[in-house]
């Protein structure tokens, strides 16, 4: 991801963090479904 200014860098980091959190939650749900 290319973030030109400091503000955009913050927004990029926030978006990246929330996407990562969502992916982790999604993977946890899938693995729970698979193992049960």
C-alpha positions as CSV (number, residue, x, y, z in Angstrom):
1,X,0.0,0.0,0.0
2,X,1.2,3.5,-0.9
3,X,0.4,6.2,1.6
4,X,1.6,9.7,0.5
5,X,0.9,11.8,3.6
6,X,1.0,11.1,7.3
7,X,-2.9,11.3,7.4
8,X,-3.2,8.8,4.6
9,X,-0.6,6.6,6.3
10,X,-2.8,6.6,9.5
11,X,-5.9,5.7,7.4
12,X,-4.0,3.0,5.6
13,X,-2.7,1.5,8.9
14,X,-6.2,1.6,10.4
15,X,-7.7,-0.1,7.3
16,X,-5.0,-2.7,7.2
17,X,-5.4,-3.4,10.9
18,X,-9.2,-3.8,10.7
19,X,-8.8,-6.1,7.6
20,X,-6.2,-8.2,9.5
21,X,-8.6,-8.4,12.5
22,X,-11.4,-9.5,10.2
23,X,-9.3,-12.1,8.5
24,X,-8.2,-13.5,11.8
25,X,-11.8,-13.7,13.0
26,X,-12.9,-15.3,9.8
27,X,-10.1,-17.9,9.9
28,X,-10.9,-18.7,13.5
29,X,-14.6,-19.2,12.6
30,X,-13.7,-21.5,9.7
31,X,-11.3,-23.6,11.7
32,X,-13.8,-23.9,14.5
33,X,-16.4,-25.1,11.9
34,X,-14.0,-27.6,10.4
35,X,-12.8,-29.0,13.7
36,X,-16.3,-29.4,15.3
